[in-house]
Amino acid sequence: MNYDPATLSNINEIQTDHIKLDLKVDFEYKILDGSATLSLTTIADNVNRVILDTKCLNIKSVSQDERQLKFHLNNEIDCFGATGLHIELNEPLTAGTKFELEIAYNTTIQGTAIQWLEPSQTVGKKHPYLFTQCQEIHARSLLPCQDTPCFKLTYSANIQVSRPLRALMSAIHVGEEEIDDGKSKLYKFEQEVKIPTYLIALAVGNLAGKEIGPRSTVWTEPEILQEAAWEFADTEKFIAIGEKLLTPYEWKKYDLLVLPASFPFGGMENPCLTFITPALIAGDRSLVDVVAHEVSHSWTGNLVTAANWEHFWLNEGWTMFIERKIIDRLHGEKESDFHAIIGWSLLEDDVKLFGENNPLTALQPVLKGVDPDDSFSYVSYEKGFNLLYHIQKVVGGSEFFEPYMKAHIKEFAGKSIVTDDWKNFLYSFMEKNYGSVKKDALDKIDWNSWLHSPGMPPIKHEFDQTLSKECNQLAERWNLARNNENFEEFSPADIEKFTTLQKMAFLDRMSEFPPLPHSVIATMDKSYNFTTVRNVEICFRWHKVCLLAEYEPNFPHVVKFVTEQGRTKYIRPLYRLLNNTKNGSDLAKKTFIENKSFYHPIAATMIERDIFKNEPAK
């Protein structure tokens, strides 16, 4: 039986096979208006209704074979939407019956899937822009659907936009045509590989593209196209290594769309068109490993998908593991181990934030009645990675584990799975290919602690410390300097040869010490110029160090940072820290209220909850 606590649709009676979207983009009223045609199959007998997930949609009509059907929709909504769009069928259907429903509707500005940007919020400042973000359960505010990853479907779309704007989707562009009004264009898309609804994605804006590889184009606003094309020129390397590690790339195209600054994530693995933040354009390719992560999702997450959000680690833990395999192939084991060390630090921060006994820090949490957005953390990513790393060690290393990785993708490609599916195949593969010795080794793993216990993983792995050693030594010197204020020993030469990752690790270590005296912070910034650095990962960590010490000269720089880009990884912690300072709470609230429209609805909701303690912003 299918199970997903985050859907209100009748997933044990009906399955969606295909969705056809016909939508017109209306920037004046900030709506998408048109229809969604759902191709459905009954998977039970005596089905007399269809229930779909919706949130903040205006449903105009529902028809089957051009006959109008009765429907009702509860206007009272929570994070899961309304109580479902209930559609009454004309007659009960037996299992295996295929039929179509055409639903005329429009989105509303209250929907959480779409962010509408004014021209002033774009790089070019001349044209409006929109983009969607459907993960985890926001597809229901883009279209009426079974908003669950337990089913996969194909989709097609016709999107009408005003010239000179262009539409892009998580699908293959198959054509475009002029509209008779002379002012609009119709863009046509097909996604023939089955995907869950959260991977349906749309962006519309003044967009230009430049090829960066045999199957990749980078899309941006024209003003930053050349910068982006240079920054992400190595994308094909990531795809090629993924294919060697796993299976051939199935999605035909791997394009990148660099979104406006308000995009709330580093990247989103929408098939055929990964969305990425412009914050990754650092000018030195130091942050492009995010693309390696999103490329890895082409196999783990998109091709093999967690059946519901309680098993999200099957998407993210696996993807983090593959990403670090790619980094290992490109830069060596010391580099990939360093990534793992930094990842462990991020995991510790989130476990501390949630509370080490919080059930949401279990790798496989129970999410009945819980908004999946509220459970989002590094647990799925880093605890999942550490479990897979542990299994690799237990079975004898990569020579045994990497053949299993490839077999895992082949076994589950095109399917949605739960943790038991994964674990059962792991056991069967190891026993079939390597005998009972590997099975016996797996039996020694404390599965319950890894999967179901809250807090940090039961085992902390020893990763190569070569690249982190210098960072930690420098941090220790600064920590000692707080007592004797002997600052003459420090100079820009300290970090001249540090990589971006080493600078990040140094600042992470500084955050672990008691808050620094203001004289130490002022001297550190004079030595290293962290306040003016362009790299967002370094800048974010520097602001953390300053806020933990309540260093008020840095407050204006924090405000500038959180109002120039909207990635939740950075702005949520900084808003929380600023709000927790003695003299920064009012500034945090004032800054958020003035810039709320800049942030994506998902990010804005989270920040508002953080700093207003569940009281709405005034």
C-alpha positions as CSV (number, residue, x, y, z in Angstrom):
1,M,0.0,0.0,0.0
2,N,1.3,3.5,-0.9
3,Y,2.0,5.7,2.1
4,D,2.8,9.4,2.1
5,P,1.6,11.5,5.1
6,A,2.1,14.7,3.1
7,T,-0.5,14.1,0.4
8,L,-4.3,14.4,0.7
9,S,-4.9,12.7,-2.6
10,N,-6.3,9.1,-2.9
11,I,-3.0,7.5,-3.8
12,N,-4.3,4.0,-3.1
13,E,-7.1,4.3,-5.7
14,I,-5.7,6.5,-8.5
15,Q,-2.3,6.9,-10.1
16,T,-1.3,9.8,-12.4
17,D,0.5,8.8,-15.6
18,H,0.9,12.1,-17.5
19,I,0.1,15.7,-17.0
20,K,-0.4,18.2,-19.9
21,L,-0.2,21.9,-19.0
22,D,-1.6,24.7,-21.1
23,L,-0.9,27.9,-19.3
24,K,-0.6,31.6,-20.0
25,V,1.7,33.7,-17.9
26,D,0.1,36.9,-16.7
27,F,2.6,39.2,-15.0
28,E,0.0,42.0,-14.5
29,Y,-2.1,39.9,-12.2
30,K,0.7,37.5,-11.2
31,I,-1.1,34.3,-12.1
32,L,-0.7,31.4,-14.4
33,D,-4.1,30.8,-16.2
34,G,-5.2,27.8,-18.2
35,S,-5.6,24.1,-17.7
36,A,-4.0,20.9,-16.5
37,T,-5.1,17.6,-18.2
38,L,-4.3,14.6,-16.0
39,S,-4.1,11.1,-17.5
40,L,-5.0,8.7,-14.7
41,T,-5.3,5.0,-14.0
42,T,-7.3,3.4,-11.3
43,I,-5.4,1.0,-9.1
44,A,-8.4,-0.3,-7.1
45,D,-12.0,-1.3,-7.8
46,N,-15.1,0.7,-7.4
47,V,-13.4,4.1,-7.6
48,N,-16.0,6.9,-7.7
49,R,-13.9,9.9,-7.0
50,V,-10.6,11.6,-7.6
51,I,-8.9,13.6,-4.8
52,L,-6.1,15.9,-5.8
53,D,-3.7,18.1,-3.8
54,T,-4.2,21.8,-4.2
55,K,-3.1,24.9,-2.3
56,C,-4.1,28.5,-3.1
57,L,-5.5,27.5,-6.6
58,N,-8.7,28.9,-8.1
59,I,-10.4,25.9,-9.7
60,K,-12.9,26.9,-12.4
61,S,-14.1,23.6,-13.8
62,V,-13.4,19.9,-14.1
63,S,-14.4,17.8,-17.1
64,Q,-14.2,14.3,-18.4
65,D,-14.8,13.6,-22.1
66,E,-16.1,17.2,-22.3
67,R,-18.7,16.5,-19.6
68,Q,-18.6,18.7,-16.6
69,L,-18.0,16.9,-13.3
70,K,-19.0,18.0,-9.8
71,F,-16.2,19.0,-7.5
72,H,-15.7,20.7,-4.2
73,L,-12.8,22.4,-2.5
74,N,-12.4,23.5,1.1
75,N,-11.0,27.0,1.3
76,E,-9.5,26.5,4.8
77,I,-5.9,25.6,4.2
78,D,-2.8,24.6,6.2
79,C,0.7,23.7,5.0
80,F,-0.7,20.7,3.2
81,G,-3.2,22.8,1.3
82,A,-7.0,22.4,1.3
83,T,-8.6,19.1,2.4
84,G,-8.1,18.1,-1.3
85,L,-9.9,18.8,-4.5
86,H,-12.7,16.2,-4.5
87,I,-14.0,15.3,-7.9
88,E,-17.1,13.1,-8.3
89,L,-16.9,10.7,-11.2
90,N,-20.0,9.9,-13.3
91,E,-19.7,6.2,-12.5
92,P,-17.6,3.8,-10.4
93,L,-14.5,2.5,-12.2
94,T,-12.7,-0.8,-12.0
95,A,-9.0,-1.3,-11.4
96,G,-6.9,-0.7,-14.5
97,T,-9.3,1.9,-16.1
98,K,-7.5,4.7,-17.9
99,F,-9.2,8.1,-18.2
100,E,-8.5,11.8,-18.4
101,L,-9.6,14.9,-16.4
102,E,-9.2,18.4,-17.7
103,I,-9.1,21.0,-14.9
104,A,-9.4,24.7,-15.8
105,Y,-7.7,26.8,-13.1
106,N,-5.4,29.6,-12.2
107,T,-2.8,30.1,-9.6
108,T,-3.0,32.9,-7.0
109,I,-0.4,35.2,-5.5
110,Q,-0.8,33.4,-2.2
111,G,0.7,30.2,-3.7
112,T,4.1,29.1,-2.3
113,A,5.4,27.5,-5.5
114,I,5.9,30.6,-7.6
115,Q,8.0,33.7,-6.9
116,W,7.0,36.7,-9.0
117,L,9.8,39.3,-9.3
118,E,9.5,42.9,-10.3
119,P,12.0,44.2,-12.8
120,S,13.8,46.0,-10.0
121,Q,14.5,42.6,-8.4
122,T,16.4,41.3,-11.5
123,V,19.9,41.9,-12.8
124,G,18.7,43.8,-15.9
125,K,16.0,45.9,-14.1
126,K,13.9,46.0,-17.2
127,H,11.7,42.9,-17.3
128,P,9.7,40.9,-14.7
129,Y,10.6,37.3,-13.9
130,L,9.1,34.3,-12.3
131,F,10.4,30.9,-11.1
132,T,9.0,28.0,-9.3
133,Q,10.2,25.8,-6.5
134,C,8.0,22.7,-5.9
135,Q,10.1,20.7,-3.5
136,E,8.9,19.5,-1.0
137,I,5.1,19.8,-1.2
138,H,4.6,23.0,-3.2
139,A,3.7,21.6,-6.6
140,R,0.1,21.7,-5.3
141,S,0.1,25.5,-5.5
142,L,1.4,25.3,-9.1
143,L,-1.2,22.8,-10.4
144,P,-3.8,20.4,-9.1
145,C,-2.0,17.0,-8.8
146,Q,-1.1,14.1,-6.7
147,D,1.7,16.0,-5.0
148,T,3.7,13.0,-3.8
149,P,6.9,11.3,-5.0
150,C,5.4,7.8,-4.5
151,F,4.3,8.1,-8.2
152,K,6.2,9.2,-11.2
153,L,4.8,10.6,-14.4
154,T,5.7,12.2,-17.7
155,Y,4.5,15.7,-18.6
156,S,4.2,18.1,-21.5
157,A,3.5,21.8,-21.5
158,N,2.5,24.8,-23.7
159,I,3.5,28.0,-22.0
160,Q,2.4,31.4,-23.4
161,V,4.5,34.4,-22.5
162,S,4.8,38.0,-23.6
163,R,7.7,38.9,-25.8
164,P,10.6,39.3,-25.4
165,L,10.5,36.9,-22.4
166,R,11.4,33.3,-22.7
167,A,10.0,30.2,-20.8
168,L,12.2,27.3,-19.7
169,M,11.1,24.1,-18.0
170,S,12.4,20.9,-16.4
171,A,11.8,19.2,-19.8
172,I,13.1,19.2,-23.3
173,H,12.2,22.3,-25.4
174,V,10.4,20.9,-28.5
175,G,9.2,24.0,-30.3
176,E,7.9,27.5,-30.1
177,E,5.5,29.6,-32.2
178,E,4.3,33.1,-32.5
179,I,0.8,33.9,-31.2
180,D,-1.6,35.8,-33.4
181,D,-1.7,38.8,-31.1
182,G,1.8,39.6,-32.2
183,K,2.8,40.2,-28.6
184,S,3.3,36.7,-27.3
185,K,5.1,33.4,-27.9
186,L,4.2,29.8,-27.1
187,Y,7.0,27.6,-25.8
188,K,6.4,23.8,-26.0
189,F,8.1,21.2,-23.7
190,E,8.1,17.4,-23.3
191,Q,9.5,15.4,-20.4
192,E,9.5,11.8,-21.5
193,V,11.4,10.4,-18.5
194,K,9.0,9.8,-15.5
195,I,9.5,12.2,-12.6
196,P,7.7,13.0,-9.3
197,T,5.6,16.2,-9.3
198,Y,8.1,18.1,-7.2
199,L,10.5,18.2,-10.2
200,I,8.0,20.0,-12.4
201,A,9.6,23.5,-12.8
202,L,9.1,26.7,-14.8
203,A,11.0,29.9,-15.2
204,V,10.1,32.9,-17.3
205,G,12.3,36.0,-17.8
206,N,14.6,37.9,-20.1
207,L,16.9,34.9,-20.7
208,A,19.8,34.2,-22.9
209,G,21.8,31.0,-23.3
210,K,25.3,29.9,-24.1
211,E,26.6,26.4,-24.7
212,I,29.1,25.1,-22.2
213,G,29.3,21.5,-23.3
214,P,28.0,18.9,-25.7
215,R,24.7,18.6,-23.7
216,S,24.7,21.7,-21.6
217,T,23.7,25.3,-22.0
218,V,23.9,27.9,-19.3
219,W,20.9,30.3,-19.1
220,T,20.9,33.6,-17.4
221,E,19.9,37.2,-17.8
222,P,22.1,38.6,-20.6
223,E,24.0,40.8,-18.2
224,I,25.8,38.0,-16.5
225,L,25.8,35.3,-19.2
226,Q,29.6,35.4,-20.0
227,E,30.5,35.3,-16.3
228,A,28.3,32.3,-15.7
229,A,29.5,30.5,-18.8
230,W,33.1,30.8,-17.6
231,E,32.2,29.8,-14.0
232,F,30.4,26.6,-15.0
233,A,32.6,25.5,-17.9
234,D,33.5,22.2,-16.3
235,T,29.9,20.9,-16.0
236,E,30.5,18.1,-18.5
237,K,33.3,16.7,-16.4
238,F,30.8,16.1,-13.6
239,I,28.3,14.4,-15.9
240,A,31.0,12.2,-17.5
241,I,32.3,11.0,-14.1
242,G,28.7,10.3,-12.9
243,E,28.2,8.1,-16.0
244,K,31.4,6.1,-15.2
245,L,30.4,5.6,-11.6
246,L,26.8,4.8,-12.3
247,T,24.8,4.5,-15.6
248,P,24.4,6.4,-18.8
249,Y,22.8,9.9,-18.4
250,E,19.2,9.5,-19.3
251,W,17.9,13.0,-19.5
252,K,19.4,14.1,-22.9
253,K,20.1,17.7,-21.8
254,Y,21.8,19.0,-18.7
255,D,21.2,22.8,-18.7
256,L,21.9,25.3,-15.9
257,L,19.7,28.3,-15.1
258,V,21.3,31.0,-13.0
259,L,18.3,32.5,-11.2
260,P,18.0,36.0,-9.6
261,A,19.4,36.4,-6.1
262,S,16.2,35.6,-4.3
263,F,16.4,31.9,-5.2
264,P,16.3,30.2,-1.8
265,F,18.7,27.3,-2.5
266,G,22.2,26.7,-3.8
267,G,20.7,24.5,-6.5
268,M,17.6,22.6,-7.4
269,E,18.0,19.4,-9.4
270,N,15.1,20.0,-11.8
271,P,15.7,17.5,-14.6
272,C,17.2,18.9,-17.9
273,L,17.4,22.3,-16.2
274,T,19.2,22.6,-12.8
275,F,18.3,25.9,-11.1
276,I,21.3,27.5,-9.3
277,T,21.9,30.6,-7.2
278,P,24.0,33.4,-8.7
279,A,25.9,33.4,-5.4
280,L,27.9,30.5,-6.9
281,I,29.5,32.9,-9.4
282,A,32.6,33.6,-7.3
283,G,34.9,34.5,-10.2
284,D,37.3,31.6,-9.4
285,R,35.2,28.4,-9.8
286,S,35.6,27.8,-6.1
287,L,31.9,27.0,-5.5
288,V,31.0,24.9,-8.5
289,D,31.0,21.7,-6.5
290,V,27.3,22.5,-5.9
291,V,26.8,21.6,-9.6
292,A,28.5,18.3,-8.9
293,H,25.8,17.7,-6.3
294,E,23.0,18.6,-8.6
295,V,24.4,16.5,-11.4
296,S,24.5,13.6,-9.0
297,H,20.8,14.0,-8.4
298,S,20.3,13.0,-12.1
299,W,20.7,9.4,-10.7
300,T,19.9,9.6,-7.0
301,G,16.7,11.6,-6.5
302,N,15.6,12.0,-10.0
303,L,16.1,8.5,-11.5
304,V,15.8,6.7,-8.2
305,T,13.5,8.6,-5.9
306,A,12.4,8.4,-2.2
307,A,8.8,7.4,-2.1
308,N,7.9,10.0,0.5
309,W,9.7,12.6,2.6
310,E,10.4,10.3,5.5
311,H,12.9,8.7,3.3
312,F,14.4,11.9,1.9
313,W,17.9,10.7,2.8
314,L,17.7,8.2,-0.1
315,N,17.8,11.3,-2.3
316,E,20.2,13.5,-0.4
317,G,22.5,11.2,1.5
318,W,23.1,9.2,-1.7
319,T,23.7,12.4,-3.7
320,M,26.2,13.7,-1.2
321,F,28.0,10.4,-1.4
322,I,28.1,10.5,-5.2
323,E,29.1,14.2,-5.2
324,R,32.2,13.3,-3.0
325,K,33.0,10.4,-5.3
326,I,33.1,12.9,-8.2
327,I,35.3,15.3,-6.2
328,D,37.6,12.4,-5.3
329,R,38.0,11.6,-9.0
330,L,38.7,15.2,-9.9
331,H,40.7,16.5,-7.0
332,G,41.8,13.4,-4.9
333,E,40.8,11.8,-1.7
334,K,42.2,14.5,0.6
335,E,39.9,17.0,-1.0
336,S,36.8,14.8,-0.8
337,D,37.6,13.9,2.9
338,F,37.9,17.7,3.6
339,H,34.4,18.1,2.2
340,A,33.2,15.4,4.6
341,I,34.9,17.1,7.6
342,I,33.1,20.4,6.8
343,G,29.9,18.4,6.2
344,W,30.2,16.9,9.7
345,S,30.5,20.4,11.2
346,L,27.3,21.5,9.4
347,L,25.5,18.4,10.7
348,E,26.6,19.2,14.2
349,D,25.2,22.7,13.9
350,D,21.8,21.5,12.7
351,V,21.6,18.8,15.4
352,K,22.4,21.4,18.0
353,L,19.8,23.8,16.5
354,F,17.0,21.1,16.4
355,G,18.1,19.5,19.7
356,E,20.0,16.2,19.9
357,N,16.8,14.3,21.1
358,N,14.5,15.9,18.5
359,P,13.0,13.0,16.5
360,L,13.4,15.1,13.3
361,T,17.1,14.5,13.5
362,A,16.6,10.8,12.9
363,L,17.7,9.7,9.4
364,Q,14.3,8.2,8.8
365,P,11.9,10.5,10.8
366,V,8.2,10.1,11.3
367,L,6.5,13.0,9.5
368,K,2.8,12.4,10.0
369,G,1.3,15.8,10.6
370,V,4.6,17.5,10.0
371,D,5.4,20.0,7.2
372,P,8.4,18.4,5.4
373,D,9.9,21.9,5.2
374,D,10.1,22.0,9.0
375,S,12.2,18.8,9.0
376,F,14.7,20.1,6.3
377,S,18.3,20.1,7.6
378,Y,21.7,18.6,6.9
379,V,20.6,15.4,8.6
380,S,19.4,13.8,5.4
381,Y,22.6,14.9,3.6
382,E,25.4,14.3,6.1
383,K,24.0,11.6,8.3
384,G,23.0,9.8,5.1
385,F,26.4,10.3,3.6
386,N,28.1,9.0,6.8
387,L,25.9,5.9,6.8
388,L,26.9,5.0,3.2
389,Y,30.5,5.8,3.9
390,H,30.3,3.4,6.9
391,I,28.7,0.6,4.8
392,Q,31.5,1.1,2.2
393,K,34.1,0.5,5.0
394,V,32.2,-2.4,6.5
395,V,32.0,-4.3,3.2
396,G,35.7,-3.8,2.4
397,G,36.0,-0.5,0.6
398,S,35.1,1.1,-2.7
399,E,36.1,-1.9,-4.9
400,F,33.1,-3.8,-3.4
401,F,30.8,-0.8,-2.9
402,E,31.1,1.0,-6.2
403,P,29.8,-2.0,-8.2
404,Y,26.9,-2.1,-5.8
405,M,26.2,1.7,-6.5
406,K,25.9,1.0,-10.2
407,A,23.6,-2.0,-9.5
408,H,21.5,0.1,-7.1
409,I,20.7,2.6,-9.9
410,K,20.0,-0.2,-12.4
411,E,17.7,-1.9,-10.0
412,F,15.6,1.1,-9.0
413,A,15.8,3.4,-12.1
414,G,12.4,4.9,-12.7
415,K,11.1,3.8,-9.4
416,S,10.2,5.4,-6.0
417,I,11.5,3.4,-3.1
418,V,11.6,3.4,0.7
419,T,14.5,2.6,3.0
420,D,13.5,-1.1,3.3
421,D,13.7,-1.5,-0.5
422,W,17.2,0.0,-0.4
423,K,18.4,-2.1,2.5
424,N,16.9,-5.4,1.1
425,F,18.7,-4.9,-2.2
426,L,21.9,-4.0,-0.5
427,Y,21.8,-7.3,1.4
428,S,20.8,-9.4,-1.7
429,F,23.6,-7.8,-3.9
430,M,26.3,-8.3,-1.3
431,E,25.3,-11.9,-0.6
432,K,24.8,-12.8,-4.3
433,N,28.1,-11.2,-5.5
434,Y,30.4,-11.6,-2.5
435,G,28.9,-14.4,-0.4
436,S,27.8,-14.7,3.2
437,V,30.9,-12.9,4.6
438,K,29.6,-9.5,3.3
439,K,26.1,-10.3,4.6
440,D,27.5,-11.1,8.0
441,A,29.5,-7.8,7.9
442,L,26.2,-5.9,7.2
443,D,24.5,-7.7,10.1
444,K,27.0,-6.0,12.5
445,I,25.8,-2.5,11.6
446,D,23.6,-0.9,14.3
447,W,20.8,-0.2,11.8
448,N,18.3,1.0,14.4
449,S,20.7,3.7,15.7
450,W,21.7,4.8,12.2
451,L,18.1,5.0,10.8
452,H,15.8,5.7,13.8
453,S,17.8,7.3,16.6
454,P,17.9,11.1,16.8
455,G,21.1,13.1,17.1
456,M,24.5,12.6,15.6
457,P,25.5,9.3,13.9
458,P,26.6,6.5,16.2
459,I,30.0,6.4,14.6
460,K,32.4,9.3,13.8
461,H,34.7,8.5,10.9
462,E,38.3,9.5,10.7
463,F,38.9,11.5,7.5
464,D,42.2,12.7,6.2
465,Q,43.2,15.7,8.2
466,T,45.9,17.0,5.9
467,L,44.0,20.0,4.6
468,S,42.2,20.8,7.9
469,K,45.3,20.7,10.1
470,E,46.7,24.1,9.1
471,C,43.2,25.7,9.5
472,N,42.9,24.3,13.0
473,Q,46.4,25.4,14.0
474,L,45.7,29.0,12.8
475,A,42.4,29.0,14.7
476,E,44.1,27.8,17.9
477,R,46.6,30.7,17.5
478,W,43.9,33.2,17.3
479,N,42.0,31.7,20.2
480,L,45.2,32.0,22.3
481,A,45.6,35.6,21.2
482,R,42.4,36.6,22.9
483,N,44.3,36.4,26.2
484,N,47.6,38.1,25.4
485,E,46.4,40.4,22.6
486,N,49.7,39.7,20.8
487,F,48.5,40.4,17.3
488,E,51.9,41.1,15.6
489,E,52.3,37.4,14.7
490,F,49.3,37.6,12.3
491,S,49.5,38.8,8.7
492,P,47.8,38.2,5.3
493,A,50.4,35.6,4.6
494,D,48.7,33.3,7.1
495,I,46.0,32.4,4.6
496,E,47.7,33.3,1.3
497,K,47.9,29.6,0.3
498,F,44.6,28.5,1.8
499,T,42.0,27.2,-0.5
500,T,38.4,28.4,-0.2
501,L,37.6,25.2,1.8
502,Q,40.4,25.9,4.2
503,K,39.2,29.4,4.8
504,M,35.7,28.1,5.4
505,A,37.1,25.4,7.8
506,F,39.2,28.1,9.7
507,L,36.1,30.2,10.3
508,D,34.0,27.2,11.2
509,R,36.6,26.4,13.9
510,M,36.6,30.0,15.1
511,S,32.8,29.8,15.6
512,E,33.3,26.8,17.9
513,F,35.3,28.8,20.4
514,P,33.7,31.2,22.9
515,P,32.8,34.5,21.3
516,L,35.9,36.5,20.4
517,P,36.7,39.9,22.0
518,H,36.0,42.7,19.6
519,S,39.7,43.7,19.5
520,V,40.5,40.2,18.1
521,I,37.7,40.5,15.4
522,A,38.9,43.9,14.3
523,T,42.5,42.7,14.0
524,M,41.5,39.5,12.1
525,D,39.5,41.5,9.6
526,K,42.4,44.0,9.2
527,S,44.7,41.0,8.5
528,Y,42.4,39.0,6.2
529,N,39.8,41.4,4.8
530,F,37.0,38.9,5.3
531,T,34.3,41.7,5.3
532,T,35.0,42.6,1.7
533,V,35.5,39.0,0.3
534,R,33.2,38.1,-2.6
535,N,33.0,34.4,-1.9
536,V,29.6,33.9,-0.1
537,E,30.7,30.8,1.8
538,I,33.5,32.7,3.4
539,C,31.5,35.8,3.9
540,F,28.6,33.9,5.6
541,R,31.0,32.3,8.0
542,W,32.7,35.6,8.8
543,H,29.4,37.1,9.6
544,K,28.6,34.2,12.0
545,V,31.8,34.8,13.9
546,C,31.0,38.5,14.2
547,L,27.4,38.0,15.3
548,L,28.3,35.4,17.9
549,A,30.6,38.0,19.4
550,E,27.9,40.7,19.0
551,Y,30.4,42.8,17.0
552,E,28.2,45.7,16.0
553,P,30.5,47.3,13.4
554,N,29.7,44.3,11.3
555,F,25.9,44.6,11.6
556,P,25.5,46.8,8.4
557,H,27.5,44.2,6.4
558,V,25.2,41.4,7.7
559,V,22.1,43.5,6.6
560,K,23.7,44.1,3.2
561,F,24.4,40.3,2.8
562,V,20.9,39.1,3.7
563,T,19.2,41.6,1.5
564,E,21.3,41.0,-1.6
565,Q,20.7,37.2,-1.9
566,G,18.1,34.9,-0.6
567,R,19.7,31.5,-0.1
568,T,18.2,30.0,3.1
569,K,21.4,28.2,4.0
570,Y,22.9,31.7,4.7
571,I,20.1,34.0,5.6
572,R,18.2,31.9,8.1
573,P,21.2,31.4,10.4
574,L,22.2,35.0,10.1
575,Y,18.7,36.4,10.8
576,R,18.6,34.1,13.9
577,L,22.0,35.2,15.1
578,L,21.3,38.9,14.6
579,N,17.9,38.5,16.3
580,N,19.6,36.9,19.3
581,T,22.1,39.7,19.8
582,K,21.4,42.4,22.5
583,N,21.2,45.3,20.1
584,G,20.3,43.5,16.8
585,S,16.8,42.1,17.4
586,D,15.0,45.1,16.2
587,L,17.3,45.5,13.3
588,A,16.7,41.8,12.3
589,K,12.9,42.3,12.4
590,K,13.0,45.6,10.6
591,T,15.3,44.3,7.8
592,F,13.1,41.3,7.3
593,I,9.8,43.3,7.1
594,E,11.3,45.7,4.6
595,N,12.7,42.9,2.4
596,K,10.1,40.2,2.8
597,S,8.9,40.5,-0.8
598,F,12.5,39.9,-2.0
599,Y,12.6,36.4,-0.5
600,H,11.0,33.3,-1.9
601,P,7.7,32.4,0.0
602,I,9.4,29.3,1.4
603,A,12.3,31.2,2.8
604,A,10.2,34.1,4.0
605,T,7.9,31.7,6.0
606,M,10.9,30.0,7.6
607,I,12.6,33.3,8.6
608,E,9.4,34.8,9.9
609,R,8.9,31.7,12.1
610,D,12.5,32.0,13.4
611,I,12.6,35.6,14.4
612,F,9.0,36.3,15.4
613,K,8.6,33.0,17.3
614,N,5.5,32.0,15.4
615,E,3.9,35.5,15.7
616,P,3.3,37.0,12.3
617,A,5.4,40.0,11.2
618,K,3.7,43.3,11.7
